[in-house]
Amino acid sequence: MAESEGSTDLKEEENNSSTPSEDIVKFKDPLLTGLDRESDDDGMESLDLDASGRSDITVSRSSSLIANFRLDDYQDGELKDLFVFVDNPEKHSGTIETYITFRVSTKTTRSIFDSTDFCVRRRYNDFLWLRQKLEETYQTHLVPPLPEKHSLKRLDRFSADFLRVRQAALQKFLTRLADHPVLSFDKSFQAFLTSKAWEFQAHKKQVSGILTRVTDSLHNMGASYMMKNRPPEFMTMHDYVNTFSDKVAVMDRISSRILKEQTDYLSELNEWGPVYTLWSNSEDQLSSSLLCMSKTIDKCCHALKEVIDSTDDQLTQPLREYILYSECIKAVLRRRDAMQMEYDMIVDELNKKKEEREQVKTSDQTYSIGAFLGKDPEDVKQQKQEKLEQQIHELTCQMEMLNDRSVVANADLKSDMERWHKTKQHDMKEILVSMADQQIVYYEKCLAAWEDAIKSFQITGHKKGETTTEKPKDLPAESAT
């Protein structure tokens, strides 16, 4: 009852969008309460992601999706006119390095594009460049995270399993960008989707230097420590993200431990099944039952492997993405704090200049330095006032500009956070539902396998019982006596 009443209250508060408490309510969460193959390298090798032996989950379906999708579809009430798909990883072996590129296919009806169909090849460093460029250009917009470049779990970055997970993450990254109302119209994003290899390399050279990024990073870190008067709504946002990040990190650690335990259990089952097969070779009477036992264990092994694979794909990887997402939000909040800190510094400086101007107006200039040098005290006073007025005017213009930037930045951050919450709720619901379905399927398969085994045991035992009761009838009379 308490949970249902709480959910009803949340729905009523969300519907009342004009209430003053809207900003606080929206941060609450139920969890917390044609192909371009140009390349400078030879030796391209097409990789089959299905070779990993995964059960049903595959991300190589973008080719079929791109043939079946329809432009101008509606998603969450918004008209979609840009679709991006990532597939077909290829290995490039050069004299200096070996790397993987992915095919990026685009379908669009936007007028800013020269055509409706584009197909290029991009490597991970190109995706990384795109994200850095967007983050520098839109400092208060929430740019989706990229998967980490290296994985401690998958040391072989050329394996089919690693590439399958990487392809899915890159697909999600571009899909989130394509659905963003601001980032999807960026020139760098357009160049990423459409430019040929040599054109894109020329475009990448326009990125700002590392010194600028380091300076901005240090400035943002200082702002996070110096920011004292953060507005309550952003303080609530900051606290929520920290709590959400901690909860997701705990879920990730627990799911990793469960995966390890399930993997160990699967290893034991794989050793257990053959024992019954070997045993059946020396037991004629029990041979069929022992083989049935081994077959049942094999079925359970297969079902458990599907659960392990789906848990990694549908729970572990999405949780890690949202851990990275939380870090992105914290970075945006730090940049927003840096803007606010700069604005506060200008306001403080402006107030000091105004106080100094008032002091000059009321002060006696008889004993000023200018008077000792033979200048007219009134002229000295007038010149100082004019200088202060000029400084006050410049600071006022700068303050107004920073204020406008802060207002726009706050609006951008709020809008992106609202979109992020909607996406998060949809993703979390999808994650939990898929995991629940997978567990149901797993236990149903195991239950069906063991029920079939019991029936087989009973049938075998019944037949043996009939054979045992019939044997005395065939014996001679003297043997029976």
RODO-2510 file (C-alpha; in nm, 4 decimals, decimal comma):
residues 481
     n   res          X          Y          Z
     1     m     0,0000     0,0000     0,0000
     2     a     0,2770     0,2412     0,0850
     3     e     0,4518     0,1784    -0,2445
     4     s     0,1319     0,2258    -0,4480
     5     e     0,0502     0,5485    -0,2646
     6     g     0,4054     0,6747    -0,3247
     7     s     0,3859     0,5993    -0,6963
     8     t     0,0446     0,7731    -0,7173
     9     d     0,1889     1,0844    -0,5530
    10     l     0,4800     1,0887    -0,7987
    11     k     0,2422     1,0651    -1,0952
    12     e     0,0288     1,3507    -0,9603
    13     e     0,3368     1,5668    -0,9086
    14     e     0,4639     1,4943    -1,2614
    15     n     0,1272     1,5850    -1,4114
    16     n     0,1212     1,9183    -1,2301
    17     s     0,3976     2,0672    -1,4454
    18     s     0,3189     2,4213    -1,3349
    19     t     0,3889     2,3625    -0,9668
    20     p     0,6994     2,5226    -0,8153
    21     s     0,8331     2,1848    -0,6989
    22     e     0,8707     2,0525    -1,0550
    23     d     1,2490     2,0820    -1,0620
    24     i     1,2836     1,8769    -0,7459
    25     v     1,0332     1,6075    -0,8407
    26     k     1,1860     1,5326    -1,1790
    27     f     1,5134     1,4211    -1,0193
    28     k     1,3455     1,1553    -0,8064
    29     d     1,3806     0,8009    -0,9241
    30     p     1,2099     0,4754    -0,8232
    31     l     1,5440     0,2953    -0,8133
    32     l     1,6670     0,5177    -0,5373
    33     t     1,3653     0,5422    -0,3471
    34     g     2,6827     0,2552    -5,0685
    35     l     2,9923     0,1610    -4,8694
    36     d     3,3001     0,3761    -4,8328
    37     r     3,5986     0,1422    -4,8030
    38     e     3,8749     0,3971    -4,8533
    39     s     4,1709     0,3272    -4,6310
    40     d     4,5412     0,3897    -4,6261
    41     d     4,6080     0,0342    -4,5116
    42     d     4,5795    -0,2982    -4,6899
    43     g     4,4930    -0,6353    -4,5467
    44     m     4,1346    -0,5668    -4,4422
    45     e     3,9681    -0,8641    -4,2787
    46     s     3,5926    -0,8843    -4,2328
    47     l     3,5021    -1,0199    -3,8904
    48     d     3,2040    -1,2412    -3,8159
    49     l     3,0592    -1,1472    -3,4799
    50     d     2,8452    -1,4602    -3,4691
    51     a     3,1604    -1,6673    -3,4271
    52     s     3,1612    -1,5918    -3,0563
    53     g     2,9069    -1,8655    -2,9925
    54     r     2,6578    -1,6389    -2,8162
    55     s     2,3087    -1,7814    -2,7919
    56     d     2,0476    -1,5415    -2,9342
    57     i     2,1989    -1,1999    -2,8793
    58     t     2,3664    -1,0362    -3,1731
    59     v     2,4299    -0,6820    -3,2821
    60     s     2,5011    -0,7562    -3,6471
    61     r     2,1409    -0,6916    -3,7385
    62     s     2,1857    -0,3309    -3,8502
    63     s     2,2047    -0,4349    -4,2165
    64     s     1,8575    -0,5844    -4,1962
    65     l     1,7295    -0,2942    -3,9896
    66     i     1,8545    -0,0408    -4,2389
    67     a     1,6543    -0,2176    -4,5090
    68     n     1,3317    -0,2299    -4,3058
    69     f     1,3222     0,0995    -4,1159
    70     r     1,0963     0,3846    -4,2179
    71     l     1,1867     0,7505    -4,2013
    72     d     0,9642     0,9996    -4,0233
    73     d     0,8798     0,7477    -3,7508
    74     y     0,7590     0,8809    -3,4196
    75     q     0,9436     0,8050    -3,1005
    76     d     0,8244     0,9509    -2,7694
    77     g     0,6156     1,2036    -2,9591
    78     e     0,9115     1,3325    -3,1637
    79     l     0,9532     1,3078    -3,5386
    80     k     1,2620     1,1064    -3,6330
    81     d     1,4456     1,2051    -3,9488
    82     l     1,7955     1,0683    -3,8813
    83     f     1,8916     0,7032    -3,8432
    84     v     2,2482     0,5804    -3,7903
    85     f     2,3646     0,2177    -3,7838
    86     v     2,6994     0,0630    -3,6892
    87     d     2,7996    -0,2799    -3,8193
    88     n     3,0516    -0,4833    -4,0237
    89     p     3,3774    -0,4524    -3,8255
    90     e     3,6907    -0,4977    -4,0333
    91     k     4,0471    -0,5551    -3,9251
    92     h     4,3131    -0,3362    -4,0885
    93     s     4,6704    -0,4630    -4,0716
    94     g     4,9256    -0,1932    -4,1502
    95     t     5,2988    -0,1561    -4,1150
    96     i     5,2697     0,0566    -3,8014
    97     e     4,9534    -0,0591    -3,6279
    98     t     4,6584    -0,2925    -3,6522
    99     y     4,3139    -0,1559    -3,5822
   100     i     3,9417    -0,2137    -3,6349
   101     t     3,7012     0,0011    -3,8327
   102     f     3,3218    -0,0130    -3,8270
   103     r     3,0809     0,0690    -4,1052
   104     v     2,8596     0,3687    -4,0192
   105     s     2,5454     0,3863    -4,2348
   106     t     2,3148     0,6877    -4,2281
   107     k     1,9621     0,7436    -4,3551
   108     t     1,8108     1,0908    -4,3280
   109     t     1,5615     1,3375    -4,4759
   110     r     1,7229     1,6479    -4,3263
   111     s     1,7918     1,9309    -4,5678
   112     i     2,1341     2,0037    -4,4171
   113     f     2,2623     1,6773    -4,5693
   114     d     2,3559     1,6616    -4,9376
   115     s     2,1978     1,3199    -4,9794
   116     t     1,9695     1,0783    -4,7988
   117     d     2,2146     0,7847    -4,7787
   118     f     2,5715     0,7786    -4,6526
   119     c     2,8117     0,4987    -4,5707
   120     v     3,1604     0,5498    -4,4237
   121     r     3,4112     0,3585    -4,2122
   122     r     3,5282     0,4884    -3,8754
   123     r     3,7626     0,3542    -3,6079
   124     y     3,7302     0,3976    -3,2325
   125     n     3,9630     0,7007    -3,2254
   126     d     3,7258     0,8768    -3,4664
   127     f     3,4370     0,8204    -3,2270
   128     l     3,6553     0,9488    -2,9446
   129     w     3,7448     1,2620    -3,1434
   130     l     3,3761     1,3267    -3,2138
   131     r     3,2827     1,3097    -2,8494
   132     q     3,5678     1,5385    -2,7417
   133     k     3,4710     1,7888    -3,0108
   134     l     3,1060     1,7901    -2,9027
   135     e     3,2020     1,8234    -2,5376
   136     e     3,4225     2,1249    -2,6140
   137     t     3,1596     2,2906    -2,8336
   138     y     2,8595     2,2251    -2,6064
   139     q     3,0041     2,2406    -2,2573
   140     t     2,6697     2,2424    -2,0764
   141     h     2,5013     1,9793    -2,2919
   142     l     2,5105     1,6175    -2,1832
   143     v     2,7170     1,4283    -2,4420
   144     p     2,6608     1,0499    -2,4186
   145     p     2,9577     0,8406    -2,3029
   146     l     3,1706     0,6115    -2,5128
   147     p     3,2816     0,2654    -2,4020
   148     e     3,6242     0,2499    -2,2468
   149     k     3,9024     0,1990    -2,5004
   150     h     4,0478    -0,1027    -2,3248
   151     s     3,8768    -0,3656    -2,1140
   152     l     4,0446    -0,5599    -1,8366
   153     k     3,8001    -0,8437    -1,8898
   154     r     3,8565    -0,8737    -2,2652
   155     l     4,2259    -0,8320    -2,3268
   156     d     4,1990    -0,9405    -2,6908
   157     r     4,0529    -0,6347    -2,8611
   158     f     4,0323    -0,8225    -3,1919
   159     s     3,8179    -1,1081    -3,0621
   160     a     3,4635    -1,1451    -3,1939
   161     d     3,3178    -1,1215    -2,8445
   162     f     3,4946    -0,7936    -2,7676
   163     l     3,3990    -0,6433    -3,1046
   164     r     3,0360    -0,7448    -3,0622
   165     v     3,0125    -0,5590    -2,7317
   166     r     3,2042    -0,2614    -2,8725
   167     q     2,9787    -0,2450    -3,1790
   168     a     2,6676    -0,2393    -2,9612
   169     a     2,8104     0,0417    -2,7460
   170     l     2,9089     0,2514    -3,0487
   171     q     2,5644     0,1949    -3,1961
   172     k     2,4013     0,3210    -2,8785
   173     f     2,6349     0,6239    -2,8703
   174     l     2,5455     0,7341    -3,2243
   175     t     2,1758     0,6641    -3,1714
   176     r     2,1710     0,8917    -2,8673
   177     l     2,3485     1,1646    -3,0644
   178     a     2,1104     1,1284    -3,3590
   179     d     1,8107     1,1661    -3,1263
   180     h     1,9495     1,4781    -2,9540
   181     p     1,7789     1,8007    -3,0709
   182     v     2,1029     2,0033    -3,0614
   183     l     2,3998     1,7696    -3,0932
   184     s     2,2551     1,5968    -3,3999
   185     f     2,2802     1,9231    -3,5977
   186     d     2,6472     1,9809    -3,5197
   187     k     2,8837     2,0239    -3,8166
   188     s     3,1401     1,7844    -3,6728
   189     f     2,8738     1,5166    -3,6296
   190     q     2,7625     1,5729    -3,9869
   191     a     3,1236     1,5421    -4,1078
   192     f     3,1644     1,2217    -3,9055
   193     l     2,8634     1,0673    -4,0774
   194     t     2,9261     1,1843    -4,4341
   195     s     3,2911     1,2771    -4,5025
   196     k     3,5269     1,0576    -4,7009
   197     a     3,8412     0,9347    -4,5275
   198     w     4,0707     1,2164    -4,6467
   199     e     3,8053     1,4840    -4,5870
   200     f     3,7422     1,3620    -4,2356
   201     q     4,1133     1,3596    -4,1500
   202     a     4,1370     1,7227    -4,2628
   203     h     3,8349     1,8115    -4,0508
   204     k     3,9847     1,6441    -3,7438
   205     k     4,2890     1,8720    -3,7564
   206     q     4,0683     2,1651    -3,6589
   207     v     4,0276     2,0316    -3,3046
   208     s     4,1632     2,2450    -3,0214
   209     g     4,5022     2,1614    -2,8721
   210     i     4,5639     1,9531    -2,5649
   211     l     4,6795     2,2601    -2,3705
   212     t     4,3332     2,4132    -2,4010
   213     r     4,1701     2,0939    -2,2765
   214     v     4,4090     2,0669    -1,9830
   215     t     4,3495     2,4310    -1,8898
   216     d     3,9730     2,3847    -1,9059
   217     s     3,9983     2,0697    -1,6985
   218     l     4,2010     2,2423    -1,4264
   219     h     3,9610     2,5360    -1,4303
   220     n     3,6612     2,3067    -1,3895
   221     m     3,8286     2,1155    -1,1068
   222     g     3,8978     2,4418    -0,9260
   223     a     3,5400     2,5515    -0,9772
   224     s     3,4058     2,2372    -0,8147
   225     y     3,6000     2,3232    -0,4980
   226     m     3,5408     2,6994    -0,5025
   227     m     3,1683     2,6862    -0,5798
   228     k     2,9863     2,7772    -0,2597
   229     n     2,6454     2,9064    -0,3627
   230     r     2,5226     2,6388    -0,6009
   231     p     2,1451     2,6767    -0,6609
   232     p     1,9293     2,4207    -0,4766
   233     e     1,8043     2,2575    -0,7962
   234     f     2,1588     2,1856    -0,9132
   235     m     2,2587     2,0740    -0,5653
   236     t     1,9683     1,8277    -0,5803
   237     m     2,0844     1,7184    -0,9233
   238     h     2,4405     1,6689    -0,7979
   239     d     2,3276     1,4671    -0,4945
   240     y     2,0987     1,2540    -0,7086
   241     v     2,3741     1,1710    -0,9587
   242     n     2,6128     1,0755    -0,6782
   243     t     2,3528     0,8486    -0,5182
   244     f     2,2522     0,6991    -0,8517
   245     s     2,6159     0,6349    -0,9419
   246     d     2,6794     0,4608    -0,6094
   247     k     2,3710     0,2392    -0,6454
   248     v     2,4549     0,1410    -1,0015
   249     a     2,8162     0,0690    -0,9013
   250     v     2,6916    -0,1642    -0,6257
   251     m     2,4620    -0,3395    -0,8737
   252     d     2,7539    -0,3751    -1,1145
   253     r     2,9798    -0,5287    -0,8486
   254     i     2,7114    -0,7724    -0,7347
   255     s     2,6216    -0,8740    -1,0891
   256     s     2,9918    -0,9324    -1,1605
   257     r     3,0173    -1,1618    -0,8586
   258     i     2,7025    -1,3476    -0,9644
   259     l     2,8422    -1,3868    -1,3145
   260     k     3,1619    -1,5326    -1,1723
   261     e     2,9689    -1,7754    -0,9555
   262     q     2,7495    -1,8783    -1,2483
   263     t     3,0560    -1,9257    -1,4684
   264     d     3,2162    -2,1474    -1,2049
   265     y     2,8914    -2,3425    -1,1702
   266     l     2,8763    -2,3853    -1,5489
   267     s     3,2317    -2,5185    -1,5455
   268     e     3,1350    -2,7725    -1,2799
   269     l     2,8290    -2,8806    -1,4782
   270     n     3,0407    -2,9277    -1,7890
   271     e     3,2625    -3,1650    -1,5901
   272     w     2,9685    -3,3355    -1,4199
   273     g     2,7780    -3,4420    -1,7344
   274     p     3,0556    -3,6528    -1,8939
   275     v     3,0920    -3,8478    -1,5695
   276     y     2,7489    -4,0061    -1,6272
   277     t     2,8380    -4,0817    -1,9899
   278     l     3,1551    -4,2658    -1,8863
   279     w     2,9692    -4,4454    -1,6082
   280     s     2,7065    -4,5717    -1,8533
   281     n     2,9757    -4,7700    -2,0389
   282     s     3,0191    -5,0005    -1,7406
   283     e     2,6539    -5,0281    -1,6283
   284     d     2,4338    -5,2112    -1,8769
   285     q     2,1222    -5,1980    -1,6595
   286     l     2,1626    -4,8273    -1,5815
   287     s     2,2993    -4,7177    -1,9176
   288     s     1,9838    -4,5500    -2,0487
   289     s     1,9193    -4,3673    -1,7191
   290     l     2,2788    -4,2464    -1,6920
   291     l     2,2774    -4,1225    -2,0510
   292     c     1,9491    -3,9445    -1,9827
   293     m     2,1078    -3,7810    -1,6794
   294     s     2,4046    -3,6628    -1,8876
   295     k     2,1728    -3,5267    -2,1576
   296     t     1,9675    -3,3380    -1,8985
   297     i     2,2773    -3,1783    -1,7501
   298     d     2,3868    -3,0725    -2,1001
   299     k     2,0500    -2,9018    -2,1495
   300     c     2,0919    -2,7184    -1,8196
   301     c     2,4449    -2,6162    -1,9221
   302     h     2,3157    -2,4682    -2,2452
   303     a     2,0393    -2,2794    -2,0643
   304     l     2,2839    -2,1479    -1,8034
   305     k     2,5253    -2,0288    -2,0729
   306     e     2,2405    -1,8320    -2,2311
   307     v     2,1722    -1,6703    -1,8931
   308     i     2,5394    -1,5778    -1,8472
   309     d     2,5596    -1,4292    -2,1963
   310     s     2,2373    -1,2331    -2,1575
   311     t     2,3370    -1,1070    -1,8127
   312     d     2,6594    -0,9646    -1,9531
   313     d     2,4829    -0,8083    -2,2530
   314     q     2,1583    -0,6934    -2,0951
   315     l     2,2669    -0,6023    -1,7419
   316     t     2,6434    -0,5646    -1,6936
   317     q     2,7184    -0,3581    -2,0031
   318     p     2,4191    -0,1192    -1,9626
   319     l     2,5051    -0,0669    -1,5955
   320     r     2,8625     0,0244    -1,6849
   321     e     2,7343     0,2629    -1,9499
   322     y     2,5259     0,4430    -1,6875
   323     i     2,8246     0,4589    -1,4543
   324     l     3,0071     0,6411    -1,7342
   325     y     2,6941     0,8491    -1,7940
   326     s     2,7028     0,9595    -1,4298
   327     e     3,0619     1,0749    -1,4717
   328     c     2,9566     1,2744    -1,7790
   329     i     2,6835     1,4482    -1,5788
   330     k     2,9300     1,5327    -1,3029
   331     a     3,1643     1,6833    -1,5633
   332     v     2,8819     1,8975    -1,7044
   333     l     2,7943     2,0149    -1,3532
   334     r     3,1589     2,1122    -1,2962
   335     r     3,1616     2,3128    -1,6186
   336     r     2,8361     2,4767    -1,5183
   337     d     2,9889     2,5623    -1,1790
   338     a     3,2898     2,7126    -1,3580
   339     m     3,0611     2,9490    -1,5485
   340     q     2,8813     3,0416    -1,2298
   341     m     3,2107     3,1004    -1,0506
   342     e     3,3315     3,3297    -1,3296
   343     y     3,0059     3,5227    -1,3127
   344     d     3,0322     3,5595    -0,9345
   345     m     3,3897     3,6865    -0,9654
   346     i     3,2796     3,9527    -1,2144
   347     v     2,9932     4,0560    -0,9853
   348     d     3,2314     4,0867    -0,6897
   349     e     3,4736     4,2926    -0,8964
   350     l     3,1910     4,5150    -1,0173
   351     n     3,0704     4,5764    -0,6625
   352     k     3,4235     4,6695    -0,5565
   353     k     3,4516     4,9203    -0,8411
   354     k     3,1180     5,0746    -0,7480
   355     e     3,2277     5,1092    -0,3865
   356     e     3,5539     5,2649    -0,5007
   357     r     3,3605     5,5096    -0,7162
   358     e     3,1502     5,6166    -0,4198
   359     q     3,4636     5,6634    -0,2115
   360     v     3,6202     5,8830    -0,4799
   361     k     3,3092     6,0984    -0,4938
   362     t     3,3134     6,1645    -0,1190
   363     s     3,6891     6,1727    -0,0676
   364     d     3,9115     6,4817    -0,0395
   365     q     4,1785     6,4850    -0,3130
   366     t     4,3912     6,7576    -0,1492
   367     y     4,6489     6,5105    -0,0254
   368     s     4,6462     6,2802    -0,3274
   369     i     4,9571     6,1917    -0,5227
   370     g     4,8390     6,4056    -0,8131
   371     a     4,8096     6,7079    -0,5864
   372     f     5,1705     6,6616    -0,4695
   373     l     5,2804     6,6529    -0,8349
   374     g     5,1178     6,9888    -0,8967
   375     k     4,8001     6,8660    -1,0665
   376     d     4,4606     7,0115    -0,9957
   377     p     4,2897     6,7877    -0,7344
   378     e     3,9564     6,8248    -0,9104
   379     d     4,1063     6,7127    -1,2424
   380     v     4,2642     6,4115    -1,0724
   381     k     3,9347     6,3255    -0,9114
   382     q     3,7500     6,3651    -1,2398
   383     q     3,9961     6,1440    -1,4263
   384     k     3,9710     5,8729    -1,1624
   385     q     3,5926     5,8811    -1,1740
   386     e     3,5955     5,8539    -1,5530
   387     k     3,8338     5,5577    -1,5342
   388     l     3,6131     5,3848    -1,2787
   389     e     3,3035     5,4528    -1,4873
   390     q     3,4721     5,2927    -1,7874
   391     q     3,5719     4,9893    -1,5827
   392     i     3,2217     4,9620    -1,4360
   393     h     3,0713     4,9782    -1,7845
   394     e     3,3020     4,7027    -1,9128
   395     l     3,2348     4,4834    -1,6112
   396     t     2,8612     4,5406    -1,6456
   397     c     2,8672     4,4320    -2,0105
   398     q     3,0761     4,1297    -1,9177
   399     m     2,8412     4,0437    -1,6330
   400     e     2,5375     4,0645    -1,8613
   401     m     2,7078     3,8421    -2,1184
   402     l     2,8018     3,5846    -1,8540
   403     n     2,4530     3,6011    -1,7089
   404     d     2,3042     3,5247    -2,0497
   405     r     2,5481     3,2353    -2,0891
   406     s     2,4565     3,1014    -1,7462
   407     v     2,0849     3,1206    -1,8179
   408     v     2,1278     2,9355    -2,1470
   409     a     2,3623     2,6818    -1,9849
   410     n     2,1169     2,6143    -1,7034
   411     a     1,8323     2,5670    -1,9501
   412     d     2,0435     2,3320    -2,1632
   413     l     2,1450     2,1239    -1,8642
   414     k     1,7906     2,0996    -1,7304
   415     s     1,6549     1,9989    -2,0698
   416     d     1,9224     1,7331    -2,1205
   417     m     1,8696     1,5966    -1,7698
   418     e     1,4968     1,5621    -1,8342
   419     r     1,5722     1,3712    -2,1548
   420     w     1,8291     1,1601    -1,9691
   421     h     1,5778     1,0693    -1,6976
   422     k     1,3236     0,9586    -1,9570
   423     t     1,5850     0,7514    -2,1370
   424     k     1,7123     0,6072    -1,8082
   425     q     1,3664     0,5032    -1,6939
   426     h     1,3000     0,3357    -2,0290
   427     d     1,6390     0,1610    -2,0295
   428     m     1,6139     0,0433    -1,6693
   429     k     1,2654    -0,0923    -1,7260
   430     e     1,3859    -0,2726    -2,0371
   431     i     1,6883    -0,4122    -1,8522
   432     l     1,4863    -0,5459    -1,5610
   433     v     1,2084    -0,6889    -1,7772
   434     s     1,4542    -0,8644    -2,0085
   435     m     1,6456    -1,0077    -1,7133
   436     a     1,3236    -1,1310    -1,5529
   437     d     1,2160    -1,2919    -1,8801
   438     q     1,5554    -1,4566    -1,9205
   439     q     1,5424    -1,6007    -1,5697
   440     i     1,1927    -1,7362    -1,6334
   441     v     1,3061    -1,8972    -1,9591
   442     y     1,6120    -2,0441    -1,7852
   443     y     1,4172    -2,2081    -1,5053
   444     e     1,1452    -2,3256    -1,7458
   445     k     1,4091    -2,4968    -1,9622
   446     c     1,5740    -2,6585    -1,6603
   447     l     1,2379    -2,7654    -1,5180
   448     a     1,1294    -2,9158    -1,8519
   449     a     1,4630    -3,0979    -1,8845
   450     w     1,4380    -3,2551    -1,5380
   451     e     1,0685    -3,3412    -1,5823
   452     d     1,1557    -3,5220    -1,9046
   453     a     1,4361    -3,6985    -1,7191
   454     i     1,1959    -3,8149    -1,4445
   455     k     0,9530    -3,9493    -1,7053
   456     s     1,2387    -4,1314    -1,8748
   457     f     1,3486    -4,2804    -1,5413
   458     q     0,9952    -4,3930    -1,4634
   459     i     0,9440    -4,5506    -1,8052
   460     t     1,2764    -4,7303    -1,7836
   461     g     1,2005    -4,8544    -1,4334
   462     h     0,8541    -4,9722    -1,5379
   463     k     0,9935    -5,1705    -1,8283
   464     k     1,2533    -5,3314    -1,6071
   465     g     0,9828    -5,4188    -1,3549
   466     e     0,7750    -5,5915    -1,6210
   467     t     1,0770    -5,7870    -1,7366
   468     t     1,1497    -5,8994    -1,3822
   469     t     0,7949    -6,0296    -1,3167
   470     e     0,7779    -6,2205    -1,6440
   471     k     1,1000    -6,4169    -1,5975
   472     p     0,9682    -6,6692    -1,3348
   473     k     0,6926    -6,7826    -1,5742
   474     d     0,9522    -6,9060    -1,8202
   475     l     1,1452    -7,1071    -1,5623
   476     p     1,1078    -7,4914    -1,5423
   477     a     0,8793    -7,6371    -1,2741
   478     e     1,1603    -7,7985    -1,0826
   479     s     1,3463    -7,4657    -1,0700
   480     a     1,0372    -7,2939    -0,9383
   481     t     1,0000    -7,5518    -0,6615
***
